[in-house]
Amino acid sequence: SYGGHYPVTDLCARLGEVPLEIGLRAFTPFIVGDAAASNTPVALFDLELRNLSDQPLALNLCLRFPPTGKGGELAVRGEGVVEKIPAEGTYSLPANVPARGSRRLQFAVGWYAPAWRDSGSEPHFNRYSQRFRNAANVAEFGLRNREHLLRRVLAWQNEIYRSDLPEWLQDGLVQGF
């Protein structure tokens, strides 16, 4: 199943071949009125694994992200994240889930491309390059500030959803940003 309210998405899946339910919340820190936070090149993931069997599950999740363009870099950080082939965006995340239990994993994907050229070859610089040194620095910042950033994202959405505006307009305002 899927539910989303930009920039947050919630996914849930039950795997047939493995007695496992997966819940995933992913978001980026888009915060109305805060250009610096909204310009942070990070995606934050909260993964919950629920074991539906009477036996413990030893899992090794493969995380694969698209390669960055020329001059860019990507970093994945979180407890247990293992770099496999970082240049190809491949990481793994081992997880042991107890019988009839659950395990929560959090990780962040940061990217960094400080400069780029438009179609006319004019150079441009991303403002976040003034605050971050590299993709690892971005991902570590995201992990450290995850809860605070999520609270701020949900707070501006809540202001819209609790208003007297028609439901279609509330959804349009949140999803249209």
N, C-alpha and C positions, 0 to 999 in steps of 0.2 A: 504494500500500500504506500501511497505518497500523500504528503501534505506539505504545502509550502506557503510561505509568506516572506517575500523577498526582503532580505537576502538569506533567509533561513529555509532549509529544507529538512523534512523528516521522512525517512524511509523505513519500512519494516518488511522483512521477508522471512519466509519459512522455507528451509531447504528440504527437498524430498529425499535426496540421497544421503543426507547427514541429519541426525536428530538435533537440529539447531535452528534457533530463531535469531535473526540479526536485526537490531535497531540501530539506525544511524541518524544523527543530527549533524548537519554540516552548515557552516555559515561563514560569511566574510563580514568584517566590521564596517558595514555601511551605516553611518550615524548622521542623521539629518543635522545640519548646522556645524558639523565638525569635519572640516576638510582633511585635517591631518590623519585622524583615525580612519576616515573613509578611504584615504589614499595609502593604506597599509597593504602591501601585496602579500596577503596571507589568507589561506582557507583553513578553518579549524574544524576538526572532526571529533565527535564523541560517539564511540562505537560500543554498543552493548550486545554481548553474546550470551544467549540463554541455552543451556544444555537441556534437552528434553528427555535424555536417556538416564538410565540408572548407572551408567559407566562414565568415568571422567573422559573428557575430550582433550586431546593434545592437537592443537591447530597451528598451522603456519600460514598466515594470510600473506598473499602476494599483493603488494601495492605497486601499481604501475601508473606513471604520469607521463604526459607527452614531453618530448625533449624540448628544451628551451631554444630560442632562436640565437642567432649570432650575437655574442656579447652578453648573453643572459645566463643565469644559473638558477638552480632549484635546490632546495634542501628540505628534508623531512625530519622532524624532531618529535620525540615522544618516548615515553617509557617503553623500552624493549625494541624500538625500531632499529633494524639492522640494514645498513647500506649494502646492497648487492652489486648493482652496477649504476652508480649515481648519474653518470653521463647519459645513460639511457632511461633515467627516471624509474629505476627498479629498486624496490626496497621490500623487506619482509617484516612481518610482525608476528612473532610467536606468542601463543596464548594457551594456557591450560585452564579449562573450564570444568569446575567440579560437577559431579553427577547431580542432576536436578538443580544446579546452581547457575550463577551468572558471573560474568566478568566484564568490567568496564575498562575501555582503553581510550586514551585521548592522544591525538597527534595533530601536528600542524604542518602545513605545506607552505613554505615561503618561497617566493621567487624574487629575482633581482635583475633588472635590466636598466641600469642607470641612464643610459643614453640610447637614442634611436634616431633614425632619419626617416622623414616622410617621403612620399612618392616623388617629390621634387629634390630629394637629397639634402633638404635643410635639416640641420641637427636640432634635436630637442633633448631636454633632460627631465627625467621624472623627479618631482619634488621629494619623494621619499628617499632619494639618494643622499639628501642632506641629513636624514635621521638614522639611516641604516648603512652598515658597511658592506653587507653581503646577504645572501639568501638565508644562511644559517642564523644570522643576527635577527632577521625578520621572523623566522619560524620560532626562535627562542622567545622573542618579544610576544608573539601571539600566544604561546603556551603560558607564559607568566601572567598575561592579562586576560586570558580567555573568559573567565567568569565575569569580570568587569565589563568587557566589551559586549558580551551577550546580553547582560542586564541593560546596557545602554541601547542596544538595538531593539530589544523587546519593549523598552520604555517608550520610545517614540512611536512604535507600532500600537502600543496600548492606548496612547492618547487618541489615535485615530479610531481604533475599534470601539472605544467606550464613548465616542461622541454620538450626537443625535443624527449624524449624517445617514442617508440611506445606505443599506448594506452594499449595494453595487458600487457606490461612490467610495466607501471605506476600502473595499477590496481594490478598486482602481487606483486609489491613492497609494496604498502599500505596494501593490504589484507593479505600479507604473513608475516607481522611482528607479 
